[in-house]
Amino acid sequence: MNPLASDLKVMLPDGTSRPLLTYLMPSAVLMLAAFLLMLSMFLPYWSMTMFAPQYPKGLKVEVFVNRLVGDVQEIDALNHYLGMPPLDEGGKLERQISMAGIIVLGLLLMAAVFVHNKWAAALALPALTFPFIFLADLYWILYTYGHSIDPTSALGGAIAPFTPPLVGEGVIAQFRTIARLEIGFWMAIVALLVLLAGLWLHRAAYKPVVEARQKNN
Amino acid sequence: MRRYLLIPLLLVLVVLAGCRQKEGGSSSVQSQNGLPANAAAVAAERGLTPDDVYAAVKTYMPTGQHDPYIMFSSGGQSGQVLVIGVPSMRILKIIGVFTPEPWQGYGYGGSSNEVLAQGYIDEEHPLTWGDTHHPSLSETNGEYDGQFLFINDKANARLAIIDLRDFETKQIVKNPNAINDHGGAFVTPNTEYIVEGPQYAAPIGWEYATLDEYEAKYRGLITFWKFDRFSGRVDTSRSFQIELPPYWQDLCDAGKKVSDGWIFCNSFNTEMATGGVELGNPPFEAGVSRNDTDYLHIFDWKKAEKVFQDGKYETINGIAVIRLDTAIDEGLLFFTPEPKSPHGADVTPGGEYIVVGGKLDPHVTIYSFEKIMAAIAAGGLETDVYGVPVIPLDKSMETQVELGLGPLHTVFDNQGYAYTSLFLDSAVARWTLGGPYDALNPEDGWTLVQKLPVHYNIGHIAAVQGDTSDPGGQFVVALNKWSIDRFANVGPLMPQNFQLVDISQSGDQMKLLYDMPIGMAEPHYVQIISADKLNPWQVYPQVGWNPETMSPHPNAITSSEEARVERNGNQVEIWMTVVRSHFYPERVEIKKGDHVIWHLTSLERTPDATHGFALSGYNINLSLEPGETQTIEFVATMSGTFTYYCTEFCSALHLEMLGYMLVEP
């Protein structure tokens, strides 16, 4: 039996019927959103690349939701002159809980598949806000980072507190830095869009069911 | 319709115009001979000939571009090895080998002291220099494999092993039975053995014997050092030596391909002259040159290995020695005559021929391996006074080629040419090989093609991979002993002159390209390897690496949190980290008479972020390359206030990278 066949119908409480596909689609799309979100954990969300004459290949650090990858040690070695804390210090808690957190977000989305009323949207709400929470948190980390300069370090007294750019170019001493959002973040955004589509389809499918029930009552 | 056809046509025109414009960018300043006008003006102003300009553009290496070939040169009396880029002829590195070398901290406190000490006769007789002669790259199937470099010390009969992962000396082996060597280092085609040939005969094992006992007690001695590629070390217990007549064996080369399993060495004192000019005897220079021929030594090393494994040897000073009688009985050694004061024994790339120069004979003599084998198989050979079978010259020789005066060494290219250094003529001779090589060039086989003057008194000669089964052609380097007027006068001790020669064109088109002064010693031989065969590290594999053992150091620490000073009686042990731009700790307080063990670990992971560690007053200087751990040990015999500081300009705050060692009286 092909579940996609157009002659397969679902009978609503008020006696009207709708194609089965109408009910399979929102479930599939919500599952896809959950899948994309979880996949993004394995990809970098943000990166910072630094160029200077004596680093012809540049120095790059990639931020994943749970770890930092790249020339962290060298950037820390350079930053210690400025009295900046090690990169590892920022967002420690977030990195510890992020994997579990995203799994919970994904599970909530999967649960939403089985909640056939407006509360499905409530279950999806944390996943919808996740990319923005990530950005806000990263900004906070960068702000804290640029405002935690150790005045007793070699150059600490000479540096005014600053916030490294979240996205775009900046200049620190002989370094030109380029900060950019990476594929993991964009995948979370795609997950968000897919999620919105899924919620729309979910509403389109189940609103008539809810209304039919009310009519019957 | 016609209008639409116009569009692609216009596009083509636009593209063409674009190309024109691009070319025009440089054509606007081109002169007639193809040089940019400003370069042509410089050439004219300096009086450069077209050949000079050709040589300049052939050798110039723009910034950031790398030489396609790397040359490993003996450092002669400096006891070092020079690493030089070809064709730019820029020195890339000088590797400390037999001589302490401060930049690398080699012999100034770290584990390299132990490497140098391996080469001492004993604790009371340290040797702090060497006369390096013949570098030899490790080979696989007769081709350089870029893994290791070996070099001998003629003065003291020693062999050093350099690991080409970090270009540092890992082992020095003292020959326990020979007082000097010359025919080393040469490797067998798969680096099974590193061959160390002898030079001036002496009683085996440094025994005393008068020169009246020369024929009875003085001996030559060839050593087959077993190389263990996995550990990167020579294994003396699996090495062996063969006792030889005291004929002053000289230079050797391993057979390859068809002649794999054999080794050939020339010799030059079959007269067994013992000198004594002050007693009215002929001086060595005459006595040694009296005979018209000496003996090319022909060794069956695979059979010798078998004889060694069968236990047919005596152990002398901890190493197996196959006695001359055994070598003769087992058929390990044969002789064949070689003309007047021979020098060198160089095997052609396919292993078919052995070329020997005659210093006082204008010919090179070419021996056929096939004929030698046939003569050995036929048997019935006469022997010399020691009983070694001698193959008559007409049964071993393929041909002779007259090249000029003072032929010494021969190398090969990939066009069927051989290149021989002519010491007296101060020239490089290009000549053709015959047999299977005849078809590779337009000239007939066994013919002199060109003699190119070099400046002056050429000794060795090298070509790109020119002593392997896979010669690369392109360049030859003439290793000239005298430079006389080639460089600005820097006093009576004048630099050597390495001259780069272009051999890329066939026929008589060899061209001199570049003079490179060597102002620190008299190098002997060099080998030139294609750079892509080398794959060295940029930083050590992990923080806490011990370059001496090529493994993690047991006293490495990976962060400053582990740094500490521990006292146990009068022994003080320090674990220190080194990173830009500080030592941790920066204060070390000890007492006079303390025994100090000091471990230093570089936490750096960035290429070229090297730190030095100089301890004033105690003759200590280390080079701590990224990831390296070193241990120094000394007794604090002097009280006072000492500083330690970084000797590599590591960072903007390099001067601030220091600490105090306070030694309480």
Interface residues (C-beta under 8 A of the other chain):
Chain A: D71 Q73 E74 A77 Y81 A154
Chain B: V579 R580 S581 L603 E604 R605 T606 A652 L653 E656
